[in-house]
Each structure stands twice: as C-alpha cells, then as structure tokens.
Amino acid sequence: MDIKEIWLAVLKKLETDIGLGEVEMWMRPIKPLSIEDETLKLEVPDSMICDTVKDRYEEKIKTVVASLVGRQLKINYFLSVASAETKPVHRAAAVKEEPHSAPVHTSHFAFNPNYTFDTFIEGASNRFAHASARDVAQNPGRSNPFFIYSAPGLGKTHLLHAIANETLKTNPSAHIVYIASETFVNEYIESLQNKTPETFRNKYRKLDCLLLDDIQFLVGKDRSEEEFFHTFNSLSDSKKQIVVTSDRPPKDLLLNQRMVSRFLSGLSVDIKMPDLETRIAILRQKKELHKFSIPDDVITFIAENVRKNIRELEGCLITVGNYCVSMRAQPTIDMVKEVIKDHMTPGDQDEAKISIDAIKAAVSEKYNIDLKDFKSPRKTEAIAFPRQVAMYLSCNLTDKSLPDIGEFFNRDHTTVIFARDKIKQMVLTDPYFNEVINQLIAKIKNVGNSPKG
C-alpha cells in the first residue's frame, strides 16, 4: 500500500470509530506526505486542526496505522505553506528560510490569528492568567519566566498564541517561536543524529521570545532537559521572554530541581475550569464564529453538561451545529443530549429522578390547566394538547414504558405513541414551539436536580 492508500484506509476505519462528521471536519483536510524513519508525516492546513487532531485523535490514528503497516509509527505534523500565506500574520524568522514548495514544520507555523487576548473569554477561573499574559506581551522580559499550568484544554495554548500576536503588534521584527516540548525533543535528537547541535542551539538561543508548550513531556528525557536548561539560562541572561505551560504546577514536575527552581523564581499562574457563566459566554462566542443557529437554551444545556475542558466544550458545539446542518434538524435539548451523550459529565443528568408528576406540574403551569385535567376524558384542544406535550416529555425524560406512561394519563400506549410522534414532528418543524419545549425541559430538570429538603 502506498501512503495515499494507507491514509484512505485510516479514514475509513476512523469513520466507524469516531463518526463520519468528525472525520470530515478534522481528518479529511489532512494530506499524508510520507512514511520515513518510522514516522508518518502529515500536512495540516492550519494550527487549529493540528492541535485538535493531536489532542483528540492522534492515538487512534497511531493504532489504525500500526494495524495497517505492522509497526508503531510516530507522527510529525507540517503546516501547509499555502494555508499559512493566505493570512497576513507573522511567523518565526526561521520559517522564511524554507523554500515555498515545502511544508512548514508546526514548530514554526504562523500564529493563529483567532487566538488573541480579545477573543479569550475572561472569567473568575482565568482572570489572573489572562491579565498576566497580556502584561508579559506588553512588557517582555519583566516577568521571567512566565509559567501557566492547568488541566488540558482550558486555554493555555490560546494564551501562548495571544502573547505572540500581541508582541508582534508592537515589535513586528521580534523573533518568536512556539513549540511543543515533544517537538523540541525530536528536533534536538535530530540535531545530534545530524551532528548539528550548534545549529539547533543558535536557533533557540537567539530568540526574543520562546513559547514552550507542555513542559511535562521533558520528564525522563535527561539530555533534552539539560539542553533546555542551558537554552533557558541563555535567554534569561539576555532578558528574553520565556513562557512555559504545563498540566501541573512547577513543584509537581519531576524535573531536575535546578530547572524547577528556575520556574519557581518567575511568575506562575493557573487556569481552572470555567464556571457556568463563562462556559455559556465561550459557547456563544464560538457559535457566532462558526455561524451556527443554536438557541440559548441549548447553549445553556451544553454548558451545564460538558465540564471537562473548553476544547471539548467547543467540540460538542461544532458537532451539534454540523449535525443540525447535515440532518436539517432544529436543535432540541433531547436531540443534543443524544448527540453529545459521550461527552456529558457523569452525574449531571440523572433522568431517573425526573418524575412524570414533575412533568405534569410544569406543563400545567405553562398551559394553565389543572393537574386533574391530564386524566380527564375531555378531548378539547385546550386540554388534549398540553396532555400530548406531557406525554412526549414523559417519553423523553423518563425511563417509563409506553403502557406505564399511559397509566399516568388514563390512556393506552397507542395514544402515547400518537402524542409522542405528533409533538416530535412539531418540534422538528416549528422553531418557536421547539423553544417552548426546550424551556419546559430546562425547567423540569432544574426542579428535578434542585436540592431536596
């Protein structure tokens, strides 16, 4: 199999594993370049796709490739020059030496123009980190080193790009490199193999600003850590800015103590998981960026239930938005719940706790009818329609069987099926009614999840 056939087989397998929509969005734009020196080389159109694929899908890709070629391969990512040159943004000086026909390695790609301080949603969880990063960009070398730590996907990489973009506003000729620690290690090893360590050192020790992502990957790589230590000292002695990120605070890094002490001597900030209001604000911003038509109650539902990190939060929004476009469906809470069920934080939605009595109470208040009317034989529209709404909600929010639901309304299961299908069709075709149903669902769940006593 040649490289193109291998990549097509990878995509086909991933469609089964992660879904066609995810493959079309994140994998299809990637161009396979070659397999050399036990490394699969991939060309990516932009840094956002690169970051997403590395974080979410790289291990799956490696597993599939290994099953096809019979051995484990590393993956190196390269940024397409054509893609980078379509945006009027700056890149590190080393990139300019590359021929235009070749892809640019992602350690020197154009900084993401969407990652700025203005597009970073500020909240209580990240306010200090945001303010400190802006100060570092405006006054390079003053807070040195600048160390940002948090769980994955909470905005560290966004701040690194924002620092670069802001610095280049005031100093367009600044030599800035963003690099992942893993890539730093690989480049150092290559320099040793090629007997060009001085070229490597000159490249990193003559910068105005070094942005090193995920320093924890240096743990256990003693020679690379030693090389970075000397690079750090060289830049620090020259009053050049050093920014480092990690998934843990400096004191918890299993690095040499002299390296840890350097980090502790500077400014360290952490980013926590954003609160609900910040998550909602992030989703609204991303909704506008992607031009999705998603109502606020659905946005709130996603924000309430996806709490692991911002990257996954945005991923869920993109998945929902594309699902609605592809299926030509109105986004409802019930539909969204099914689409993002694998991403919802355990314990957030315990639907067994939602009772049909709670559903009846919410519907009766909405349509101004008595609770006894739900079991009434009356079939007037003013009574029958709210009853159908309550049956539909009972089908979707409880684990009751159709006959059991029917008993709560003095109806048989065929009546429940008719009500369910009728209301479902209205939800899919009437945006206003869809909003009414979503509001009812949110209210019922708030009541069901409120503390007892």
C-alpha positions as CSV (number, residue, x, y, z in Angstrom):
1,M,0.0,0.0,0.0
2,D,1.3,3.5,-0.8
3,I,0.8,6.4,1.6
4,K,-2.4,7.6,0.0
5,E,-4.0,4.1,0.2
6,I,-2.9,3.8,3.8
7,W,-4.4,7.2,4.7
8,L,-7.7,6.3,2.9
9,A,-7.9,3.1,5.0
10,V,-7.2,5.1,8.1
11,L,-10.1,7.5,7.4
12,K,-12.4,4.6,6.6
13,K,-11.7,2.9,9.9
14,L,-12.0,6.2,11.8
15,E,-15.4,6.9,10.3
16,T,-16.5,3.8,12.2
17,D,-14.7,4.7,15.4
18,I,-15.4,8.4,15.8
19,G,-18.1,9.1,13.2
20,L,-18.2,10.5,9.7
21,G,-18.8,14.0,10.8
22,E,-15.6,14.2,12.9
23,V,-13.6,12.6,10.1
24,E,-14.9,15.1,7.5
25,M,-14.3,18.0,9.8
26,W,-10.8,17.2,11.2
27,M,-9.2,14.4,9.2
28,R,-10.3,14.9,5.6
29,P,-8.3,18.3,5.2
30,I,-5.1,16.5,6.2
31,K,-2.7,15.4,3.4
32,P,-0.5,12.4,4.0
33,L,3.1,13.2,2.9
34,S,5.2,10.1,3.6
35,I,6.4,7.4,6.0
36,E,10.1,7.9,6.7
37,D,12.3,6.8,9.6
38,E,9.4,5.2,11.4
39,T,7.5,8.5,11.2
40,L,4.2,9.3,9.5
41,K,4.4,12.8,8.1
42,L,1.1,14.7,7.7
43,E,0.5,18.1,6.2
44,V,-2.2,20.1,8.0
45,P,-4.0,23.2,6.7
46,D,-3.9,25.2,9.9
47,S,-2.8,25.0,13.6
48,M,-6.3,24.6,14.9
49,I,-6.7,21.3,13.0
50,C,-3.2,20.3,14.1
51,D,-4.0,21.0,17.8
52,T,-7.3,19.2,17.7
53,V,-6.0,16.1,15.9
54,K,-3.0,15.8,18.2
55,D,-5.2,16.1,21.3
56,R,-8.2,14.1,20.3
57,Y,-7.3,11.6,17.7
58,E,-3.5,11.0,17.5
59,E,-3.6,7.8,19.5
60,K,-6.4,6.4,17.4
61,I,-4.5,7.2,14.2
62,K,-1.4,5.5,15.5
63,T,-3.4,2.4,16.4
64,V,-5.0,2.2,13.0
65,V,-1.8,2.9,11.1
66,A,0.1,0.2,13.2
67,S,-2.6,-2.4,12.2
68,L,-2.1,-1.5,8.6
69,V,1.7,-1.3,8.4
70,G,2.6,-3.8,11.1
71,R,4.6,-1.5,13.3
72,Q,4.2,1.6,15.6
73,L,5.0,4.9,14.0
74,K,5.5,8.4,15.3
75,I,3.5,11.3,13.8
76,N,5.0,14.6,12.7
77,Y,2.8,17.4,11.6
78,F,3.7,20.1,9.0
79,L,1.7,23.2,8.2
80,S,0.9,23.9,4.6
81,V,2.7,27.0,3.3
82,A,-0.2,27.8,1.0
83,S,-2.5,27.9,4.0
84,A,-0.2,30.0,6.1
85,E,0.4,32.5,3.4
86,T,-3.3,33.3,2.9
87,K,-3.3,35.1,6.2
88,P,-1.3,38.3,6.9
89,V,0.2,37.1,10.1
90,H,3.8,36.8,11.3
91,R,5.8,33.7,11.7
92,A,9.2,32.9,13.2
93,A,12.2,34.1,11.2
94,A,13.4,30.6,10.7
95,V,10.4,29.9,8.5
96,K,11.4,32.4,5.9
97,E,14.4,30.3,5.1
98,E,12.2,27.4,4.0
99,P,11.5,27.0,0.2
100,H,7.9,27.9,-0.7
101,S,7.3,24.5,-2.2
102,A,7.9,22.7,1.1
103,P,5.5,22.5,4.1
104,V,6.5,24.3,7.3
105,H,7.0,22.2,10.4
106,T,4.4,23.1,13.0
107,S,7.1,24.2,15.5
108,H,7.3,27.4,13.4
109,F,3.9,27.9,12.0
110,A,2.0,31.1,11.6
111,F,0.4,32.1,14.9
112,N,-3.3,31.5,15.0
113,P,-4.9,35.0,14.3
114,N,-8.0,33.9,16.1
115,Y,-6.1,33.3,19.4
116,T,-5.8,36.9,20.7
117,F,-6.5,38.5,24.1
118,D,-9.7,40.0,22.8
119,T,-11.1,36.6,21.8
120,F,-10.1,35.0,25.1
121,I,-13.3,34.8,27.2
122,E,-12.3,36.1,30.7
123,G,-13.9,34.7,33.9
124,A,-13.1,34.2,37.5
125,S,-11.2,30.9,36.6
126,N,-8.7,32.6,34.3
127,R,-8.7,36.3,35.0
128,F,-5.3,36.4,36.6
129,A,-3.7,34.3,33.9
130,H,-5.3,36.5,31.2
131,A,-4.1,39.7,32.8
132,S,-0.6,38.3,33.5
133,A,-0.2,37.1,29.9
134,R,-1.2,40.4,28.5
135,D,1.3,42.1,30.7
136,V,4.0,39.7,29.6
137,A,3.2,40.5,25.9
138,Q,3.3,44.3,26.6
139,N,6.4,44.2,28.8
140,P,8.6,41.2,27.6
141,G,11.3,40.1,29.9
142,R,9.9,41.7,33.0
143,S,8.1,38.6,34.4
144,N,10.5,35.9,33.5
145,P,9.8,33.0,33.2
146,F,6.1,33.1,32.9
147,F,4.6,29.7,33.8
148,I,1.0,28.8,33.0
149,Y,-0.5,25.5,34.3
150,S,-3.9,23.8,34.1
151,A,-5.6,20.7,33.0
152,P,-5.6,20.1,29.3
153,G,-8.0,22.2,27.1
154,L,-8.5,25.2,29.3
155,G,-6.8,27.9,27.2
156,K,-3.0,27.7,27.7
157,T,-2.2,27.4,24.0
158,H,-4.7,30.2,23.3
159,L,-2.7,32.5,25.7
160,L,0.6,31.4,24.1
161,H,-0.6,32.5,20.6
162,A,-2.1,35.7,22.1
163,I,1.2,36.6,23.6
164,A,2.9,36.1,20.3
165,N,0.2,38.1,18.4
166,E,0.3,41.0,20.9
167,T,4.1,41.1,21.0
168,L,4.3,41.3,17.2
169,K,1.9,44.3,17.2
170,T,4.5,46.4,19.0
171,N,7.6,44.7,17.6
172,P,6.9,43.2,14.2
173,S,10.5,42.1,13.8
174,A,10.5,40.1,17.0
175,H,11.9,36.5,16.7
176,I,9.3,34.3,18.4
177,V,8.9,30.6,18.3
178,Y,6.0,28.5,19.6
179,I,7.0,24.8,20.0
180,A,5.6,21.8,21.8
181,S,8.1,20.1,24.2
182,E,7.8,16.9,22.3
183,T,8.8,18.6,19.1
184,F,11.7,20.3,20.9
185,V,12.9,16.8,22.0
186,N,12.6,15.4,18.5
187,E,14.5,18.4,16.9
188,Y,17.3,18.0,19.5
189,I,17.6,14.3,18.8
190,E,17.7,15.0,15.0
191,S,20.5,17.6,15.6
192,L,22.5,15.0,17.4
193,Q,22.0,12.5,14.7
194,N,22.9,15.0,12.0
195,K,25.8,16.3,14.1
196,T,24.4,19.9,14.0
197,P,23.8,20.7,17.7
198,E,25.2,24.2,17.3
199,T,22.6,25.0,14.6
200,F,19.9,23.8,17.0
201,R,21.3,26.0,19.8
202,N,21.6,29.1,17.7
203,K,18.1,28.7,16.6
204,Y,16.6,28.7,20.1
205,R,19.1,30.9,22.0
206,K,18.8,33.9,19.7
207,L,15.1,34.4,20.1
208,D,13.2,37.3,21.6
209,C,10.5,35.1,23.0
210,L,10.3,31.3,23.4
211,L,6.8,29.8,23.9
212,L,7.2,26.2,25.1
213,D,4.0,24.1,25.4
214,D,3.6,21.1,27.7
215,I,6.9,21.1,29.5
216,Q,5.9,17.9,31.3
217,F,6.9,15.9,28.2
218,L,10.6,16.7,29.1
219,V,10.3,14.5,32.2
220,G,12.6,11.4,31.8
221,K,14.4,12.8,28.8
222,D,17.6,13.9,30.6
223,R,19.7,15.1,27.7
224,S,16.8,17.1,26.3
225,E,16.1,18.6,29.7
226,E,19.8,19.5,30.0
227,E,19.7,21.2,26.6
228,F,16.6,23.2,27.5
229,F,18.1,24.2,30.9
230,H,21.0,25.8,29.0
231,T,18.7,27.4,26.5
232,F,16.6,28.7,29.3
233,N,19.7,30.3,31.0
234,S,20.9,31.8,27.8
235,L,17.6,33.5,27.1
236,S,17.1,34.6,30.7
237,D,20.6,36.1,30.9
238,S,19.8,38.1,27.7
239,K,16.5,39.3,29.3
240,K,14.5,37.5,26.6
241,Q,11.0,36.3,27.4
242,I,10.3,32.7,28.2
243,V,6.8,31.3,28.5
244,V,6.2,27.7,29.6
245,T,3.0,25.8,30.0
246,S,2.3,22.5,31.9
247,D,-0.5,20.3,33.1
248,R,0.8,20.7,36.7
249,P,2.4,23.3,38.9
250,P,6.2,23.7,38.8
251,K,6.8,22.0,42.2
252,D,5.0,18.8,40.9
253,L,7.2,18.4,37.8
254,L,9.6,15.5,38.1
255,L,12.4,17.5,36.6
256,N,15.8,18.4,37.9
257,Q,15.4,20.7,40.9
258,R,17.6,23.4,39.4
259,M,15.1,23.5,36.5
260,V,12.1,23.6,38.9
261,S,13.7,26.4,40.9
262,R,14.0,28.5,37.7
263,F,10.3,28.1,37.1
264,L,9.5,29.0,40.7
265,S,11.6,32.1,40.5
266,G,9.2,33.7,38.0
267,L,5.5,34.2,37.7
268,S,3.3,31.2,37.9
269,V,-0.5,31.3,37.2
270,D,-3.1,28.6,37.0
271,I,-6.3,28.3,35.0
272,K,-9.2,26.5,36.5
273,M,-12.3,25.0,34.8
274,P,-14.5,28.0,33.9
275,D,-17.8,28.4,35.8
276,L,-21.2,28.1,34.1
277,E,-21.5,31.7,33.1
278,T,-18.0,31.7,31.4
279,R,-18.8,28.4,29.6
280,I,-22.0,29.9,28.2
281,A,-20.1,33.0,27.1
282,I,-17.5,30.8,25.4
283,L,-20.2,28.8,23.6
284,R,-22.0,32.0,22.4
285,Q,-18.7,33.3,21.0
286,K,-17.9,30.1,19.2
287,K,-21.5,29.9,17.9
288,E,-21.0,33.3,16.3
289,L,-17.6,32.3,14.9
290,H,-19.0,29.2,13.3
291,K,-22.2,30.9,12.3
292,F,-24.4,28.2,13.9
293,S,-28.1,28.8,14.6
294,I,-28.4,27.3,18.1
295,P,-30.9,28.7,20.7
296,D,-29.7,29.9,24.0
297,D,-31.4,27.2,26.0
298,V,-29.4,24.5,24.0
299,I,-26.3,26.5,24.6
300,T,-27.0,26.5,28.3
301,F,-27.7,22.8,28.3
302,I,-24.3,22.1,26.6
303,A,-22.5,24.4,29.1
304,E,-24.2,22.7,32.1
305,N,-23.3,19.2,31.0
306,V,-19.8,19.4,29.4
307,R,-17.4,20.4,32.1
308,K,-14.1,18.7,31.3
309,N,-12.4,21.4,29.3
310,I,-13.0,24.2,26.8
311,R,-11.7,22.2,23.9
312,E,-14.3,19.5,24.4
313,L,-17.0,22.2,25.0
314,E,-16.3,23.7,21.6
315,G,-16.1,20.3,20.0
316,C,-19.6,19.5,21.3
317,L,-20.9,22.8,19.9
318,I,-19.3,22.0,16.5
319,T,-20.7,18.5,16.5
320,V,-24.2,19.7,17.3
321,G,-24.0,22.5,14.8
322,N,-22.9,20.3,12.0
323,Y,-25.4,17.6,12.9
324,C,-28.2,20.1,12.6
325,V,-27.0,21.3,9.3
326,S,-26.4,17.8,7.9
327,M,-29.7,16.4,9.2
328,R,-31.6,19.7,8.5
329,A,-32.9,19.5,12.1
330,Q,-33.8,22.1,14.7
331,P,-31.5,21.8,17.7
332,T,-33.5,20.5,20.7
333,I,-32.3,19.5,24.1
334,D,-33.4,15.9,23.6
335,M,-31.5,15.7,20.3
336,V,-28.4,17.4,21.7
337,K,-28.4,15.1,24.6
338,E,-28.2,12.1,22.3
339,V,-25.5,13.7,20.1
340,I,-23.2,14.6,22.9
341,K,-24.0,11.9,25.4
342,D,-20.4,10.5,25.4
343,H,-19.1,14.0,26.5
344,M,-21.5,14.7,29.3
345,T,-20.1,14.8,32.7
346,P,-21.2,11.7,34.7
347,G,-23.9,12.6,37.3
348,D,-25.0,15.7,35.5
349,Q,-28.1,14.2,34.1
350,D,-29.9,11.6,36.2
351,E,-33.1,11.3,34.4
352,A,-34.4,8.5,36.6
353,K,-35.0,11.3,39.2
354,I,-37.4,13.1,36.9
355,S,-40.9,12.1,37.7
356,I,-44.0,12.3,35.5
357,D,-45.7,14.3,38.2
358,A,-42.9,16.9,37.9
359,I,-43.6,17.0,34.1
360,K,-47.3,17.4,34.7
361,A,-46.7,20.2,37.1
362,A,-44.5,22.2,34.6
363,V,-46.9,21.6,31.7
364,S,-50.0,22.5,33.7
365,E,-48.3,25.8,34.8
366,K,-47.3,26.6,31.2
367,Y,-50.7,25.9,29.7
368,N,-52.8,27.0,32.7
369,I,-54.7,23.8,33.2
370,D,-55.5,21.7,36.4
371,L,-53.5,18.6,37.2
372,K,-56.7,16.6,37.2
373,D,-57.2,17.5,33.5
374,F,-54.4,15.2,32.4
375,K,-56.5,12.2,33.3
376,S,-59.8,13.8,32.2
377,P,-61.7,12.1,29.3
378,R,-62.2,15.6,27.8
379,K,-60.7,16.0,24.3
380,T,-60.9,19.7,23.8
381,E,-57.8,21.3,22.3
382,A,-57.1,23.3,25.4
383,I,-56.8,20.0,27.4
384,A,-55.7,17.5,24.8
385,F,-52.7,19.4,23.5
386,P,-51.0,20.0,26.9
387,R,-51.6,16.3,27.7
388,Q,-49.8,15.4,24.5
389,V,-46.9,17.6,25.4
390,A,-46.7,16.0,28.8
391,M,-46.8,12.5,27.2
392,Y,-44.0,13.5,24.8
393,L,-41.9,14.8,27.6
394,S,-42.5,11.7,29.7
395,C,-41.3,9.5,26.8
396,N,-38.1,11.6,26.5
397,L,-37.3,12.4,30.1
398,T,-38.1,9.2,32.0
399,D,-37.4,5.5,31.5
400,K,-41.0,4.5,31.8
401,S,-42.5,2.2,29.3
402,L,-45.3,3.4,26.9
403,P,-48.0,1.5,28.9
404,D,-46.7,2.9,32.2
405,I,-46.8,6.4,30.8
406,G,-50.3,5.8,29.5
407,E,-51.5,4.9,33.0
408,F,-50.4,8.3,34.3
409,F,-52.9,9.9,31.8
410,N,-55.6,7.2,31.8
411,R,-54.7,6.4,28.2
412,D,-53.4,3.3,26.4
413,H,-50.0,3.1,24.8
414,T,-51.2,3.8,21.3
415,T,-52.4,7.2,22.4
416,V,-49.0,7.8,23.9
417,I,-47.3,6.9,20.7
418,F,-49.6,9.3,18.7
419,A,-48.8,12.1,21.1
420,R,-45.1,11.5,21.1
421,D,-44.9,11.4,17.3
422,K,-47.1,14.4,16.8
423,I,-45.2,16.6,19.3
424,K,-41.8,15.4,17.9
425,Q,-42.8,16.5,14.4
426,M,-43.9,19.9,15.6
427,V,-40.5,20.3,17.5
428,L,-38.6,19.5,14.3
429,T,-40.6,21.9,12.1
430,D,-41.6,24.8,14.3
431,P,-38.6,26.8,15.8
432,Y,-40.9,28.7,18.1
433,F,-42.5,25.6,19.5
434,N,-39.1,23.9,19.7
435,E,-38.0,26.8,22.0
436,V,-41.1,26.3,24.2
437,I,-40.3,22.6,24.6
438,N,-36.7,23.3,25.4
439,Q,-37.7,25.8,28.1
440,L,-40.0,23.3,29.6
441,I,-37.3,20.6,29.6
442,A,-34.8,23.0,31.3
443,K,-37.4,24.0,33.9
444,I,-38.3,20.3,34.7
445,K,-34.6,19.4,35.0
446,N,-33.9,22.3,37.2
447,V,-36.7,21.2,39.5
448,G,-35.5,17.6,39.4
449,N,-31.9,18.5,40.2
450,S,-32.6,21.0,42.9
451,P,-31.6,20.0,46.4
452,K,-34.2,18.4,48.5
453,G,-35.2,19.4,51.9
